[in-house]
Amino acid sequence: MDRTFIIAVLVVTLFAGFLIGYSVPPFIQAGVFSGRKEKGVESQIDKGMEQHYKDLFKDEEEK
């Protein structure tokens, strides 16, 4: 085989492996590949954080 073709295949394989390495762990953490009924990660927001986000929207509405 041509050396250029082998290098191109190697670069594409490494890039695809890099992308898969970053995309699979969040799916595993969220339970996408498990038998759980409820998928996703629970997020907990306290009252202070909720008020902070409401204030962010309030600033945009005043403009």
PQR file of N, CA, C, O and H, with PARSE charges and radii, in Angstrom:
ATOM      1  N   MET A   1       0.840  -1.190   0.000 -0.4000 1.5000
ATOM      2  CA  MET A   1       0.000   0.000   0.000 -0.0000 2.0000
ATOM      3  C   MET A   1       0.880   1.247   0.000  0.5500 1.7000
ATOM      4  O   MET A   1       2.048   1.230   0.387 -0.5500 1.4000
ATOM      5  N   ASP A   2       0.270   2.295  -0.443 -0.4000 1.5000
ATOM      6  CA  ASP A   2       0.979   3.567  -0.480 -0.0000 2.0000
ATOM      7  C   ASP A   2       1.161   4.087   0.946  0.5500 1.7000
ATOM      8  O   ASP A   2       0.258   3.981   1.776 -0.5500 1.4000
ATOM      9  H   ASP A   2      -0.679   2.309  -0.758  0.4000 1.0000
ATOM     10  N   ARG A   3       2.326   4.641   1.215 -0.4000 1.5000
ATOM     11  CA  ARG A   3       2.625   5.144   2.562 -0.0000 2.0000
ATOM     12  C   ARG A   3       1.701   6.298   2.964  0.5500 1.7000
ATOM     13  O   ARG A   3       1.342   6.417   4.135 -0.5500 1.4000
ATOM     14  H   ARG A   3       3.059   4.727   0.541  0.4000 1.0000
ATOM     15  N   THR A   4       1.318   7.135   2.024 -0.4000 1.5000
ATOM     16  CA  THR A   4       0.432   8.263   2.301 -0.0000 2.0000
ATOM     17  C   THR A   4      -0.942   7.777   2.758  0.5500 1.7000
ATOM     18  O   THR A   4      -1.538   8.356   3.666 -0.5500 1.4000
ATOM     19  H   THR A   4       1.610   7.038   1.072  0.4000 1.0000
ATOM     20  N   PHE A   5      -1.440   6.721   2.132 -0.4000 1.5000
ATOM     21  CA  PHE A   5      -2.733   6.171   2.507 -0.0000 2.0000
ATOM     22  C   PHE A   5      -2.697   5.628   3.933  0.5500 1.7000
ATOM     23  O   PHE A   5      -3.644   5.829   4.694 -0.5500 1.4000
ATOM     24  H   PHE A   5      -0.956   6.251   1.394  0.4000 1.0000
ATOM     25  N   ILE A   6      -1.630   4.951   4.299 -0.4000 1.5000
ATOM     26  CA  ILE A   6      -1.501   4.407   5.647 -0.0000 2.0000
ATOM     27  C   ILE A   6      -1.446   5.528   6.678  0.5500 1.7000
ATOM     28  O   ILE A   6      -2.052   5.416   7.744 -0.5500 1.4000
ATOM     29  H   ILE A   6      -0.860   4.788   3.681  0.4000 1.0000
ATOM     30  N   ILE A   7      -0.742   6.586   6.381 -0.4000 1.5000
ATOM     31  CA  ILE A   7      -0.669   7.736   7.294 -0.0000 2.0000
ATOM     32  C   ILE A   7      -2.043   8.383   7.434  0.5500 1.7000
ATOM     33  O   ILE A   7      -2.441   8.749   8.540 -0.5500 1.4000
ATOM     34  H   ILE A   7      -0.250   6.677   5.515  0.4000 1.0000
ATOM     35  N   ALA A   8      -2.772   8.529   6.329 -0.4000 1.5000
ATOM     36  CA  ALA A   8      -4.113   9.124   6.385 -0.0000 2.0000
ATOM     37  C   ALA A   8      -5.057   8.261   7.222  0.5500 1.7000
ATOM     38  O   ALA A   8      -5.832   8.789   8.019 -0.5500 1.4000
ATOM     39  H   ALA A   8      -2.449   8.232   5.430  0.4000 1.0000
ATOM     40  N   VAL A   9      -4.998   6.943   7.048 -0.4000 1.5000
ATOM     41  CA  VAL A   9      -5.840   6.038   7.831 -0.0000 2.0000
ATOM     42  C   VAL A   9      -5.479   6.136   9.313  0.5500 1.7000
ATOM     43  O   VAL A   9      -6.364   6.134  10.168 -0.5500 1.4000
ATOM     44  H   VAL A   9      -4.368   6.514   6.401  0.4000 1.0000
ATOM     45  N   LEU A  10      -4.208   6.222   9.614 -0.4000 1.5000
ATOM     46  CA  LEU A  10      -3.753   6.347  10.999 -0.0000 2.0000
ATOM     47  C   LEU A  10      -4.248   7.642  11.640  0.5500 1.7000
ATOM     48  O   LEU A  10      -4.703   7.632  12.784 -0.5500 1.4000
ATOM     49  H   LEU A  10      -3.489   6.224   8.919  0.4000 1.0000
ATOM     50  N   VAL A  11      -4.162   8.751  10.912 -0.4000 1.5000
ATOM     51  CA  VAL A  11      -4.610  10.046  11.433 -0.0000 2.0000
ATOM     52  C   VAL A  11      -6.121  10.024  11.671  0.5500 1.7000
ATOM     53  O   VAL A  11      -6.587  10.489  12.711 -0.5500 1.4000
ATOM     54  H   VAL A  11      -3.792   8.759   9.983  0.4000 1.0000
ATOM     55  N   VAL A  12      -6.875   9.500  10.736 -0.4000 1.5000
ATOM     56  CA  VAL A  12      -8.331   9.434  10.885 -0.0000 2.0000
ATOM     57  C   VAL A  12      -8.709   8.533  12.055  0.5500 1.7000
ATOM     58  O   VAL A  12      -9.617   8.857  12.820 -0.5500 1.4000
ATOM     59  H   VAL A  12      -6.496   9.123   9.890  0.4000 1.0000
ATOM     60  N   THR A  13      -8.015   7.400  12.196 -0.4000 1.5000
ATOM     61  CA  THR A  13      -8.296   6.485  13.305 -0.0000 2.0000
ATOM     62  C   THR A  13      -7.995   7.131  14.653  0.5500 1.7000
ATOM     63  O   THR A  13      -8.777   6.994  15.594 -0.5500 1.4000
ATOM     64  H   THR A  13      -7.278   7.137  11.574  0.4000 1.0000
ATOM     65  N   LEU A  14      -6.883   7.825  14.754 -0.4000 1.5000
ATOM     66  CA  LEU A  14      -6.541   8.507  16.002 -0.0000 2.0000
ATOM     67  C   LEU A  14      -7.559   9.600  16.334  0.5500 1.7000
ATOM     68  O   LEU A  14      -7.965   9.740  17.488 -0.5500 1.4000
ATOM     69  H   LEU A  14      -6.248   7.937  13.990  0.4000 1.0000
ATOM     70  N   PHE A  15      -7.968  10.364  15.337 -0.4000 1.5000
ATOM     71  CA  PHE A  15      -8.945  11.431  15.564 -0.0000 2.0000
ATOM     72  C   PHE A  15     -10.294  10.851  15.993  0.5500 1.7000
ATOM     73  O   PHE A  15     -10.929  11.368  16.912 -0.5500 1.4000
ATOM     74  H   PHE A  15      -7.639  10.250  14.400  0.4000 1.0000
ATOM     75  N   ALA A  16     -10.730   9.782  15.332 -0.4000 1.5000
ATOM     76  CA  ALA A  16     -11.999   9.147  15.701 -0.0000 2.0000
ATOM     77  C   ALA A  16     -11.914   8.549  17.108  0.5500 1.7000
ATOM     78  O   ALA A  16     -12.872   8.643  17.875 -0.5500 1.4000
ATOM     79  H   ALA A  16     -10.215   9.362  14.585  0.4000 1.0000
ATOM     80  N   GLY A  17     -10.792   7.944  17.449 -0.4000 1.5000
ATOM     81  CA  GLY A  17     -10.606   7.417  18.799 -0.0000 2.0000
ATOM     82  C   GLY A  17     -10.634   8.503  19.841  0.5500 1.7000
ATOM     83  O   GLY A  17     -11.188   8.312  20.923 -0.5500 1.4000
ATOM     84  H   GLY A  17     -10.013   7.868  16.825  0.4000 1.0000
ATOM     85  N   PHE A  18     -10.040   9.652  19.530 -0.4000 1.5000
ATOM     86  CA  PHE A  18     -10.065  10.801  20.440 -0.0000 2.0000
ATOM     87  C   PHE A  18     -11.499  11.267  20.679  0.5500 1.7000
ATOM     88  O   PHE A  18     -11.890  11.511  21.820 -0.5500 1.4000
ATOM     89  H   PHE A  18      -9.590   9.807  18.651  0.4000 1.0000
ATOM     90  N   LEU A  19     -12.283  11.393  19.609 -0.4000 1.5000
ATOM     91  CA  LEU A  19     -13.671  11.841  19.747 -0.0000 2.0000
ATOM     92  C   LEU A  19     -14.511  10.827  20.522  0.5500 1.7000
ATOM     93  O   LEU A  19     -15.329  11.216  21.356 -0.5500 1.4000
ATOM     94  H   LEU A  19     -11.965  11.195  18.682  0.4000 1.0000
ATOM     95  N   ILE A  20     -14.324   9.556  20.261 -0.4000 1.5000
ATOM     96  CA  ILE A  20     -15.071   8.523  20.982 -0.0000 2.0000
ATOM     97  C   ILE A  20     -14.682   8.532  22.451  0.5500 1.7000
ATOM     98  O   ILE A  20     -15.539   8.334  23.312 -0.5500 1.4000
ATOM     99  H   ILE A  20     -13.660   9.240  19.583  0.4000 1.0000
ATOM    100  N   GLY A  21     -13.418   8.755  22.755 -0.4000 1.5000
ATOM    101  CA  GLY A  21     -12.947   8.808  24.135 -0.0000 2.0000
ATOM    102  C   GLY A  21     -13.584   9.925  24.934  0.5500 1.7000
ATOM    103  O   GLY A  21     -13.769   9.790  26.144 -0.5500 1.4000
ATOM    104  H   GLY A  21     -12.722   8.915  22.056  0.4000 1.0000
ATOM    105  N   TYR A  22     -13.922  11.023  24.284 -0.4000 1.5000
ATOM    106  CA  TYR A  22     -14.569  12.125  24.982 -0.0000 2.0000
ATOM    107  C   TYR A  22     -16.090  12.001  25.009  0.5500 1.7000
ATOM    108  O   TYR A  22     -16.730  12.621  25.859 -0.5500 1.4000
ATOM    109  H   TYR A  22     -13.771  11.133  23.301  0.4000 1.0000
ATOM    110  N   SER A  23     -16.683  11.232  24.120 -0.4000 1.5000
ATOM    111  CA  SER A  23     -18.144  11.170  24.070 -0.0000 2.0000
ATOM    112  C   SER A  23     -18.728  10.005  24.851  0.5500 1.7000
ATOM    113  O   SER A  23     -19.860  10.106  25.323 -0.5500 1.4000
ATOM    114  H   SER A  23     -16.164  10.728  23.429  0.4000 1.0000
ATOM    115  N   VAL A  24     -18.009   8.909  25.004 -0.4000 1.5000
ATOM    116  CA  VAL A  24     -18.568   7.731  25.673 -0.0000 2.0000
ATOM    117  C   VAL A  24     -18.683   7.900  27.193  0.5500 1.7000
ATOM    118  O   VAL A  24     -19.727   7.529  27.729 -0.5500 1.4000
ATOM    119  H   VAL A  24     -17.089   8.826  24.620  0.4000 1.0000
ATOM    120  N   PRO A  25     -17.694   8.431  27.932 -0.5600 1.5000
ATOM    121  CA  PRO A  25     -17.829   8.525  29.389  0.2800 2.0000
ATOM    122  C   PRO A  25     -19.060   9.305  29.887  0.5500 1.7000
ATOM    123  O   PRO A  25     -19.665   8.873  30.868 -0.5500 1.4000
ATOM    124  N   PRO A  26     -19.463  10.426  29.269 -0.5600 1.5000
ATOM    125  CA  PRO A  26     -20.689  11.074  29.729  0.2800 2.0000
ATOM    126  C   PRO A  26     -21.929  10.199  29.530  0.5500 1.7000
ATOM    127  O   PRO A  26     -22.845  10.224  30.352 -0.5500 1.4000
ATOM    128  N   PHE A  27     -21.956   9.429  28.445 -0.4000 1.5000
ATOM    129  CA  PHE A  27     -23.072   8.515  28.234 -0.0000 2.0000
ATOM    130  C   PHE A  27     -23.109   7.440  29.313  0.5500 1.7000
ATOM    131  O   PHE A  27     -24.183   7.071  29.787 -0.5500 1.4000
ATOM    132  H   PHE A  27     -21.212   9.409  27.778  0.4000 1.0000
ATOM    133  N   ILE A  28     -21.954   6.944  29.697 -0.4000 1.5000
ATOM    134  CA  ILE A  28     -21.893   5.928  30.747 -0.0000 2.0000
ATOM    135  C   ILE A  28     -22.343   6.514  32.078  0.5500 1.7000
ATOM    136  O   ILE A  28     -23.088   5.867  32.814 -0.5500 1.4000
ATOM    137  H   ILE A  28     -21.082   7.244  29.312  0.4000 1.0000
ATOM    138  N   GLN A  29     -21.903   7.729  32.401 -0.4000 1.5000
ATOM    139  CA  GLN A  29     -22.290   8.368  33.654 -0.0000 2.0000
ATOM    140  C   GLN A  29     -23.793   8.630  33.691  0.5500 1.7000
ATOM    141  O   GLN A  29     -24.417   8.505  34.745 -0.5500 1.4000
ATOM    142  H   GLN A  29     -21.297   8.255  31.803  0.4000 1.0000
ATOM    143  N   ALA A  30     -24.369   8.984  32.572 -0.4000 1.5000
ATOM    144  CA  ALA A  30     -25.799   9.272  32.524 -0.0000 2.0000
ATOM    145  C   ALA A  30     -26.643   8.003  32.480  0.5500 1.7000
ATOM    146  O   ALA A  30     -27.865   8.076  32.610 -0.5500 1.4000
ATOM    147  H   ALA A  30     -23.863   9.085  31.715  0.4000 1.0000
ATOM    148  N   GLY A  31     -26.024   6.855  32.301 -0.4000 1.5000
ATOM    149  CA  GLY A  31     -26.753   5.600  32.312 -0.0000 2.0000
ATOM    150  C   GLY A  31     -27.402   5.240  30.992  0.5500 1.7000
ATOM    151  O   GLY A  31     -28.355   4.461  30.964 -0.5500 1.4000
ATOM    152  H   GLY A  31     -25.031   6.795  32.196  0.4000 1.0000
ATOM    153  N   VAL A  32     -26.912   5.785  29.917 -0.4000 1.5000
ATOM    154  CA  VAL A  32     -27.500   5.509  28.605 -0.0000 2.0000
ATOM    155  C   VAL A  32     -27.319   4.044  28.234  0.5500 1.7000
ATOM    156  O   VAL A  32     -28.215   3.441  27.643 -0.5500 1.4000
ATOM    157  H   VAL A  32     -26.139   6.418  29.940  0.4000 1.0000
ATOM    158  N   PHE A  33     -26.173   3.466  28.574 -0.4000 1.5000
ATOM    159  CA  PHE A  33     -25.873   2.088  28.203 -0.0000 2.0000
ATOM    160  C   PHE A  33     -26.224   1.099  29.311  0.5500 1.7000
ATOM    161  O   PHE A  33     -25.778  -0.047  29.272 -0.5500 1.4000
ATOM    162  H   PHE A  33     -25.445   3.956  29.054  0.4000 1.0000
ATOM    163  N   SER A  34     -27.011   1.519  30.291 -0.4000 1.5000
ATOM    164  CA  SER A  34     -27.356   0.624  31.392 -0.0000 2.0000
ATOM    165  C   SER A  34     -28.833   0.241  31.311  0.5500 1.7000
ATOM    166  O   SER A  34     -29.566   0.723  30.446 -0.5500 1.4000
ATOM    167  H   SER A  34     -27.374   2.450  30.323  0.4000 1.0000
ATOM    168  N   GLY A  35     -29.250  -0.618  32.209 -0.4000 1.5000
ATOM    169  CA  GLY A  35     -30.633  -1.065  32.231 -0.0000 2.0000
ATOM    170  C   GLY A  35     -31.526  -0.205  33.112  0.5500 1.7000
ATOM    171  O   GLY A  35     -32.664  -0.582  33.389 -0.5500 1.4000
ATOM    172  H   GLY A  35     -28.655  -1.009  32.911  0.4000 1.0000
ATOM    173  N   ARG A  36     -31.028   0.946  33.557 -0.4000 1.5000
ATOM    174  CA  ARG A  36     -31.837   1.806  34.418 -0.0000 2.0000
ATOM    175  C   ARG A  36     -33.061   2.312  33.676  0.5500 1.7000
ATOM    176  O   ARG A  36     -33.008   2.578  32.475 -0.5500 1.4000
ATOM    177  H   ARG A  36     -30.103   1.252  33.331  0.4000 1.0000
ATOM    178  N   LYS A  37     -34.171   2.444  34.407 -0.4000 1.5000
ATOM    179  CA  LYS A  37     -35.383   2.986  33.785 -0.0000 2.0000
ATOM    180  C   LYS A  37     -35.228   4.478  33.513  0.5500 1.7000
ATOM    181  O   LYS A  37     -35.549   4.955  32.424 -0.5500 1.4000
ATOM    182  H   LYS A  37     -34.214   2.228  35.383  0.4000 1.0000
ATOM    183  N   GLU A  38     -34.742   5.199  34.496 -0.4000 1.5000
ATOM    184  CA  GLU A  38     -34.610   6.647  34.362 -0.0000 2.0000
ATOM    185  C   GLU A  38     -33.202   6.992  33.898  0.5500 1.7000
ATOM    186  O   GLU A  38     -32.226   6.689  34.585 -0.5500 1.4000
ATOM    187  H   GLU A  38     -34.481   4.811  35.380  0.4000 1.0000
ATOM    188  N   LYS A  39     -33.098   7.617  32.749 -0.4000 1.5000
ATOM    189  CA  LYS A  39     -31.804   7.991  32.194 -0.0000 2.0000
ATOM    190  C   LYS A  39     -31.479   9.422  32.596  0.5500 1.7000
ATOM    191  O   LYS A  39     -32.382  10.219  32.849 -0.5500 1.4000
ATOM    192  H   LYS A  39     -33.891   7.863  32.192  0.4000 1.0000
ATOM    193  N   GLY A  40     -30.224   9.743  32.653 -0.4000 1.5000
ATOM    194  CA  GLY A  40     -29.799  11.104  32.934 -0.0000 2.0000
ATOM    195  C   GLY A  40     -29.153  11.226  34.293  0.5500 1.7000
ATOM    196  O   GLY A  40     -29.118  10.273  35.072 -0.5500 1.4000
ATOM    197  H   GLY A  40     -29.490   9.095  32.447  0.4000 1.0000
ATOM    198  N   VAL A  41     -28.639  12.417  34.568 -0.4000 1.5000
ATOM    199  CA  VAL A  41     -27.973  12.722  35.820 -0.0000 2.0000
ATOM    200  C   VAL A  41     -28.819  13.742  36.559  0.5500 1.7000
ATOM    201  O   VAL A  41     -29.256  14.733  35.974 -0.5500 1.4000
ATOM    202  H   VAL A  41     -28.668  13.191  33.935  0.4000 1.0000
ATOM    203  N   GLU A  42     -29.047  13.504  37.833 -0.4000 1.5000
ATOM    204  CA  GLU A  42     -29.856  14.425  38.624 -0.0000 2.0000
ATOM    205  C   GLU A  42     -29.040  15.669  38.947  0.5500 1.7000
ATOM    206  O   GLU A  42     -27.893  15.575  39.385 -0.5500 1.4000
ATOM    207  H   GLU A  42     -28.692  12.699  38.308  0.4000 1.0000
ATOM    208  N   SER A  43     -29.632  16.818  38.731 -0.4000 1.5000
ATOM    209  CA  SER A  43     -28.964  18.073  39.077 -0.0000 2.0000
ATOM    210  C   SER A  43     -29.712  18.713  40.236  0.5500 1.7000
ATOM    211  O   SER A  43     -30.941  18.778  40.248 -0.5500 1.4000
ATOM    212  H   SER A  43     -30.564  16.895  38.375  0.4000 1.0000
ATOM    213  N   GLN A  44     -28.952  19.174  41.191 -0.4000 1.5000
ATOM    214  CA  GLN A  44     -29.543  19.793  42.372 -0.0000 2.0000
ATOM    215  C   GLN A  44     -29.181  21.266  42.382  0.5500 1.7000
ATOM    216  O   GLN A  44     -28.006  21.630  42.337 -0.5500 1.4000
ATOM    217  H   GLN A  44     -27.954  19.120  41.181  0.4000 1.0000
ATOM    218  N   ILE A  45     -30.202  22.109  42.440 -0.4000 1.5000
ATOM    219  CA  ILE A  45     -30.006  23.552  42.463 -0.0000 2.0000
ATOM    220  C   ILE A  45     -30.627  24.085  43.749  0.5500 1.7000
ATOM    221  O   ILE A  45     -31.810  23.869  44.015 -0.5500 1.4000
ATOM    222  H   ILE A  45     -31.157  21.813  42.477  0.4000 1.0000
ATOM    223  N   ASP A  46     -29.821  24.780  44.540 -0.4000 1.5000
ATOM    224  CA  ASP A  46     -30.362  25.344  45.769 -0.0000 2.0000
ATOM    225  C   ASP A  46     -31.041  26.685  45.474  0.5500 1.7000
ATOM    226  O   ASP A  46     -30.983  27.183  44.350 -0.5500 1.4000
ATOM    227  H   ASP A  46     -28.860  24.955  44.323  0.4000 1.0000
ATOM    228  N   LYS A  47     -31.666  27.247  46.466 -0.4000 1.5000
ATOM    229  CA  LYS A  47     -32.435  28.502  46.274 -0.0000 2.0000
ATOM    230  C   LYS A  47     -31.551  29.658  45.820  0.5500 1.7000
ATOM    231  O   LYS A  47     -31.970  30.470  44.995 -0.5500 1.4000
ATOM    232  H   LYS A  47     -31.714  26.842  47.379  0.4000 1.0000
ATOM    233  N   GLY A  48     -30.332  29.742  46.350 -0.4000 1.5000
ATOM    234  CA  GLY A  48     -29.430  30.824  45.959 -0.0000 2.0000
ATOM    235  C   GLY A  48     -29.066  30.761  44.488  0.5500 1.7000
ATOM    236  O   GLY A  48     -29.029  31.786  43.807 -0.5500 1.4000
ATOM    237  H   GLY A  48     -29.991  29.083  47.020  0.4000 1.0000
ATOM    238  N   MET A  49     -28.797  29.559  43.997 -0.4000 1.5000
ATOM    239  CA  MET A  49     -28.449  29.380  42.583 -0.0000 2.0000
ATOM    240  C   MET A  49     -29.656  29.676  41.694  0.5500 1.7000
ATOM    241  O   MET A  49     -29.513  30.280  40.630 -0.5500 1.4000
ATOM    242  H   MET A  49     -28.827  28.727  44.549  0.4000 1.0000
ATOM    243  N   GLU A  50     -30.830  29.255  42.125 -0.4000 1.5000
ATOM    244  CA  GLU A  50     -32.044  29.525  41.357 -0.0000 2.0000
ATOM    245  C   GLU A  50     -32.295  31.029  41.264  0.5500 1.7000
ATOM    246  O   GLU A  50     -32.672  31.530  40.205 -0.5500 1.4000
ATOM    247  H   GLU A  50     -30.946  28.764  42.989  0.4000 1.0000
ATOM    248  N   GLN A  51     -32.090  31.740  42.354 -0.4000 1.5000
ATOM    249  CA  GLN A  51     -32.280  33.194  42.354 -0.0000 2.0000
ATOM    250  C   GLN A  51     -31.244  33.865  41.454  0.5500 1.7000
ATOM    251  O   GLN A  51     -31.550  34.848  40.779 -0.5500 1.4000
ATOM    252  H   GLN A  51     -31.784  31.333  43.214  0.4000 1.0000
ATOM    253  N   HIS A  52     -30.031  33.342  41.443 -0.4000 1.5000
ATOM    254  CA  HIS A  52     -28.980  33.891  40.587 -0.0000 2.0000
ATOM    255  C   HIS A  52     -29.388  33.811  39.118  0.5500 1.7000
ATOM    256  O   HIS A  52     -29.226  34.778  38.374 -0.5500 1.4000
ATOM    257  H   HIS A  52     -29.782  32.544  41.991  0.4000 1.0000
ATOM    258  N   TYR A  53     -29.914  32.668  38.701 -0.4000 1.5000
ATOM    259  CA  TYR A  53     -30.332  32.518  37.308 -0.0000 2.0000
ATOM    260  C   TYR A  53     -31.542  33.388  36.985  0.5500 1.7000
ATOM    261  O   TYR A  53     -31.639  33.911  35.875 -0.5500 1.4000
ATOM    262  H   TYR A  53     -30.045  31.882  39.305  0.4000 1.0000
ATOM    263  N   LYS A  54     -32.463  33.552  37.926 -0.4000 1.5000
ATOM    264  CA  LYS A  54     -33.601  34.438  37.697 -0.0000 2.0000
ATOM    265  C   LYS A  54     -33.124  35.876  37.535  0.5500 1.7000
ATOM    266  O   LYS A  54     -33.660  36.620  36.714 -0.5500 1.4000
ATOM    267  H   LYS A  54     -32.385  33.127  38.828  0.4000 1.0000
ATOM    268  N   ASP A  55     -32.113  36.272  38.318 -0.4000 1.5000
ATOM    269  CA  ASP A  55     -31.568  37.622  38.206 -0.0000 2.0000
ATOM    270  C   ASP A  55     -30.871  37.836  36.867  0.5500 1.7000
ATOM    271  O   ASP A  55     -30.884  38.947  36.336 -0.5500 1.4000
ATOM    272  H   ASP A  55     -31.678  35.668  38.985  0.4000 1.0000
ATOM    273  N   LEU A  56     -30.269  36.794  36.319 -0.4000 1.5000
ATOM    274  CA  LEU A  56     -29.644  36.917  35.006 -0.0000 2.0000
ATOM    275  C   LEU A  56     -30.684  37.219  33.935  0.5500 1.7000
ATOM    276  O   LEU A  56     -30.458  38.060  33.066 -0.5500 1.4000
ATOM    277  H   LEU A  56     -30.259  35.892  36.750  0.4000 1.0000
ATOM    278  N   PHE A  57     -31.816  36.539  33.995 -0.4000 1.5000
ATOM    279  CA  PHE A  57     -32.878  36.808  33.033 -0.0000 2.0000
ATOM    280  C   PHE A  57     -33.487  38.184  33.257  0.5500 1.7000
ATOM    281  O   PHE A  57     -33.884  38.850  32.301 -0.5500 1.4000
ATOM    282  H   PHE A  57     -32.000  35.856  34.701  0.4000 1.0000
ATOM    283  N   LYS A  58     -33.564  38.614  34.503 -0.4000 1.5000
ATOM    284  CA  LYS A  58     -34.125  39.908  34.826 -0.0000 2.0000
ATOM    285  C   LYS A  58     -33.286  41.030  34.195  0.5500 1.7000
ATOM    286  O   LYS A  58     -33.844  41.996  33.676 -0.5500 1.4000
ATOM    287  H   LYS A  58     -33.241  38.073  35.280  0.4000 1.0000
ATOM    288  N   ASP A  59     -31.961  40.910  34.235 -0.4000 1.5000
ATOM    289  CA  ASP A  59     -31.083  41.913  33.654 -0.0000 2.0000
ATOM    290  C   ASP A  59     -31.305  42.031  32.144  0.5500 1.7000
ATOM    291  O   ASP A  59     -31.254  43.138  31.607 -0.5500 1.4000
ATOM    292  H   ASP A  59     -31.508  40.125  34.656  0.4000 1.0000
ATOM    293  N   GLU A  60     -31.549  40.926  31.456 -0.4000 1.5000
ATOM    294  CA  GLU A  60     -31.775  40.972  30.014 -0.0000 2.0000
ATOM    295  C   GLU A  60     -33.139  41.576  29.680  0.5500 1.7000
ATOM    296  O   GLU A  60     -33.290  42.226  28.645 -0.5500 1.4000
ATOM    297  H   GLU A  60     -31.590  40.028  31.892  0.4000 1.0000
ATOM    298  N   GLU A  61     -34.120  41.369  30.538 -0.4000 1.5000
ATOM    299  CA  GLU A  61     -35.455  41.913  30.284 -0.0000 2.0000
ATOM    300  C   GLU A  61     -35.478  43.418  30.445  0.5500 1.7000
ATOM    301  O   GLU A  61     -36.281  44.092  29.800 -0.5500 1.4000
ATOM    302  H   GLU A  61     -33.997  40.841  31.378  0.4000 1.0000
ATOM    303  N   GLU A  62     -34.605  43.968  31.301 -0.4000 1.5000
ATOM    304  CA  GLU A  62     -34.586  45.410  31.538 -0.0000 2.0000
ATOM    305  C   GLU A  62     -33.954  46.171  30.376  0.5500 1.7000
ATOM    306  O   GLU A  62     -34.210  47.365  30.223 -0.5500 1.4000
ATOM    307  H   GLU A  62     -33.953  43.420  31.825  0.4000 1.0000
ATOM    308  N   LYS A  63     -33.140  45.516  29.558 -0.4000 1.5000
ATOM    309  CA  LYS A  63     -32.450  46.192  28.456 -0.0000 2.0000
ATOM    310  C   LYS A  63     -33.359  46.470  27.307  0.5500 1.7000
ATOM    311  O   LYS A  63     -32.928  47.034  26.302 -0.5500 1.4000
ATOM    312  H   LYS A  63     -32.932  44.545  29.683  0.4000 1.0000
TER
END
